[in-house]
Amino acid sequence: MLLSFSCENYKSIISTGISLTQNRKRISKSARESSNITVLEEKGVKALPIAIVFGANSSGKSTLFGALKTLLLLLKNGIEPSFYTPNLFLDRDETLFRLSFSFEKKIYNYQMSYNSERIIREELLENSLPVLDAKDIKKTTLPSSILSYLESFLFFSSFSPSWEEDEERYIALSGKTRKEAREQIISLMKKLDFPLYDIKKDSDGWKSEHSDGVWLSLNDESDGTRRVLSLLASFLTSLETGSVLVVDEIDISLHPILLRTLISLFLDKRYNTKNAQLICSSHNTDLMDAPYVTTSELFIFEKTKKDGSICVPVEELTSSKDKGRIRSLYLSGRLSGVPFPYI
């Protein structure tokens, strides 16, 4: 389980991060219905199943997600100049990433500092005890088991989803046959009120079956239909492998009710049996007052001149008396993270 991620000197970020550590103070047994997941737990370690990030355009939401992806690319490929994108307003030739996670019943704290030429330092603590401290290297020295775990993190592109790639990833990582994977996705599409009965690929490309055996080109389907197909493949991959899924702008082309239902899959014990986690950004403020979302799972990004892009938990900005009106507080500007346009 991912517990936290932070970075320093990366694009618009000077220093910020996001924590998925469970806050007992706010989440109780009554916080959600008994059929839903209140919190993820593994050998006494607790973490949030979802984290939803809000903020104005160009506030830094995508930058934080990009930082996490950059770290994972660094771990996989080693140092490449294109991975080094420091804050141009800082006189500092070093970017720092920190990652805390639970893996195989142990808590790990990892950090890496690097520039365009080398990994300056790499450190790993296992249950607070140092197990790795490497300096001036070109590629990670993490144990292969931990590296495999971190490389299992999934990223979904809301701007250019690819049904074929997402389905292939689902099949490869879940161990399902193509028929089993497709049946699972189509079954969920029907539950989400999409009238699809099957999907196939022939010499003319991808096609989807509707009632009475009518087949349409997948390209003729709505953006929403094609996006949900791809999104479900990524959701199911995460849920069935217990991995972390990161989705930027998850609400694109999705109805608010549909969006709520999709996110709730990670809070449903029938689907999330392996401590999967969803981290996403959204401009759909209906999610702020969704009945299953707690303030611990909401975050707001704000860009400031002094501190750059910063991520603030909504829990720190509100109290218990604000329940049910987080959305109105946010849109009024009282929680920051909103634009102030004028014409």
N, C-alpha and C positions, 0 to 999 in steps of 0.2 A: 504494500500500500504506500502511496505517496503521502508524506506528512507535510513537507514544505519544499518550496523552491524560491530562490532569490538570486539576484544578480546585481553587479555593480559595473558602471561604465560600459553600458551596452546601448548604442543608438541614443534614444531620448531618455533612457533610464540612467540616473546617477546612482541610486541605490533603492531597490524596492523588491517585493516578493509577495508570495501568497502562501498562506498556511492552511492546511486541511486538518490540523489537529482538532479533535473533538473538544467542544467546550461544554462541560457538564452543567455549567451554570444556566445555560439556555435550553439545552435539549433534554427533555424528560420523557418518560414513558408515554405521557399523554400528548407529546408534541406531534405524533403522527398516529394514524390508525394502527391497530395491532398487526394488521396484515402487511404493513410496510416496514421498511428498514429504518430504524431510528439512527443508528450509527454503525459503522463497520468496526469489527473488533477481532483482533488476532493476538492471542496470548497476552491479554491485558493492554495491548496497544489499541487506541481508538482513533478513528479518522472519519472524515466526512465522505459520504458517497458521491456528493455532487458539490461543485463550486461554480457559481454563475457570476460573471464579471460584467459590470455595466460601466458606462462612461461616454463622454462626448466623442465625436469623431476626432481622430488624431490625438487622443489622450494617452495612448500607450498600451492598450489592451493587446493588440496584435503583436506589439513589440515584445511583451512578456512571453507570449506563446512562442514567438520566433526565437527568443533567447533559449527557451527549453529545447526547442528543436535543434538549435545550433549546438548546444551542449551534446546532445545525442549524436549529432553528425561528427563532432569532434572525437567522441569516444569510438565511433565506428571507423572513421577515416584518418584520424590523426590531424595534425596541424595543416591548414590550408589558408593562404592569405585572405581568401574571400570570407572566411569565418570570423575575421577580426573586424568589427565595425564599432569602434568606441564612440563615446559621446564627444562630438566635435568641440564642445565648449569646455571640456575638461583637459587640463594639462597633465595627462596621466597615460602612460603607455602600458596599460594592463587592464584586462577585463577579468572579473571574478564571478564564478558561478558556485552556488551552494545548493545541495540537495540532501534532504532527509527522507528516509524511507524505511519501511519494515519489509524484511525479506527473510524467508525461512526461519521465522520466529526470533529474529534478531533485528535490532534497530541500527541502521547505518547512517552516519553523517559524512557526507562527501563534499569536498570543495576542490575547485580547479581554478588557477589563475593562468592567463596566457596572453600572448600578443600575436602579431602576424608571423612570427618566426619560430616560436617554441612554446611549450607548456612550461611556465615558470615554476609552478609547484602544484603537486597533486597530493591530497591527503584523504585518508579514509579512517574513520573510527567505527569500531564494531562494539556495540553496547558500551560506548564511551571510552573504549580502549583503543589506542592507535595500532593499526595493522598495516598501514601503508603511508609512506612519506617519500615521494620522489620529486626530484628537482631537475630542471633543465633537460627536458625530454621532448621527443617529437610525437609520441603516441602514448595513450593511456597504459598504465601498468595494473589496472584493475583485474581481479580474478575473473576468469571466463564466466563463472556462474552468475556473478553480479552484473557483468557486462551484458550477458544474455537477457537478464531481467530488465535492465534499463532499455535495451534495444527493443523490448516488446511494447514499449509505449507507442500508441497509435495516434496519428494525426489525420484529420479529415478536412479536406479543402472544400469549404462551402462555395467558393467562387468558381471552381472548376472540377466538380465531382465527376468521377468516372465509374459508372456501374460495373463495367467489365473488370477494372482493376480492384475495386472494392469487393466484388464477389470472389475473385481469385484469391485475394488475401484472406477472406473468410474461410474458404475451403482449405487453404493451405494451413492456417493456424488452428482451426477448430477440429480438423481431422474428419470432417463430414464428407460424404460423397457429394458430387454436384447436385444430384437429385435431392438429397436430404437438405442441403443448404438452401436450394431454391424453394423447396416446399415450405421451409421454415419462414423464409422471407415473404413469400406470397401469403402464407397464413396470417402473418402480422399485418400485411397490407390490407387484407380484408377486414381485420379487426379495427383498422384505422379508417375504415369506410372508403377504401379505394376499390373500385369494381374490377380488380384484376384476377384472372384465373390461372394464368401461366405466363411464362416468358421464355423465349428461345432465340437462338441465333441461326440464321440460315445464310444462303448465298447473298441475300439482299440486306443482311445486317440484323440488328436486334429487333425483335417484334414482341408485342404484348397481346395477350388474349383477353377479350372482354366476353360478355354474355353471348350466347348463341354461336359460339365458335368464331367470332369476328376477331381477326388479327390486325393490329395496327403497327406501323413502324414506331419504334420507341422514340424516334426523333419527333413524331407527331404528338406525343404525350406532352402534358403541361410541364413547365419547369418544376413545379411542386412535386408532381408524380415521379419524375426522374430523380429529383433530389432525395425524396424519401426512400426510394429504392436503394440508392447508394448509401444513404445515412443508416438505414436498417442493417445493411451488410456490415458496416463498421460498428454499429451498436452491438450486434450479435457477436461479432468477433471479440469485442471487449468483454461482454457479459459472460461468454462461454470460456474465455481464457483467463479471466480475472485481471485484465490489464487496464492501464490508464488510457482513456481516450480524450484527446484534446480537439475541440471544435471551435474555430473562430467564426463569429457571426452565424450562430446556429439557426437563427430565426428567418433567414433568407427564404422567401417564397412559401413560408409555412403559416397556416392559420393558427391563431393563438391557442385555440383549444387543442389542436393537433400537436402543437409544440409542447404544451403542458403534458400531454399523454406520453409523448416520446421520452421526455426527460424523466417522467415517473417510472420508466422501466428500470432505471438504476436504483429505485427505492422500493421495488417490488420483490419480495422474497421468492416468488415463482421464477423470476428471471435472473436476478442477481444473487447467485449462490456462491460466487467465488471472490467476493470483495472487489468487484470492478468499480472503477471511479470515472466520473465524467467531469471534465473541466471545460467550460465553454464561455463565450462572450455573447452578449445579446443586446439589442436595442428594444426588445419587447418588454416593456415595463410591467405587463400583466403578470409576469413571472414573480415579481417582487411580492405580490400579495397572494400567490398561489397557496392553497391550503396545506400543501405538503412541504413547502419551502420554509426553512427557519432563517433567522437573521445571521446565523453562523455560516450559512452557505452563500451569502450575498456579499459581493465586493464591488467597490467603486473606484474607478481610475480617474485621476485628476492630474493635469499637467500644470506645473508651477514654474516660474522663472528661477526660483531659488533651488528647488529640489528636483526639478525635472518631472518625469512621470512617476507618480506614486500610487500604490494600491492600498486602499483603506477598507477594512472589514466594516460592513454596515452595523455589525454588533457594537462597534465602538462609537457609532454616531447616534444610536437610538437606545431606547429603554423598553421595558416590557409593556408600558402603556401605549407604545406606538404600533403595536401589533394590528395588522389590518389596514394600516395607512402608510406603509413604507413607500408605496408608489407615489402617493400625493406629496409626501415630504420630499422625495427625490425630484419630481418634476417641478416643484416650487423652488428648487435650488438650495434647499436647506441642508441637503446632504452632499452638496458639491457634485462635480462630475457631469454637469449639463452645459450645453452651449448657451450663449446669450446673443443670439442673432438679432440684427435689426436691418431694416431697409427704408 
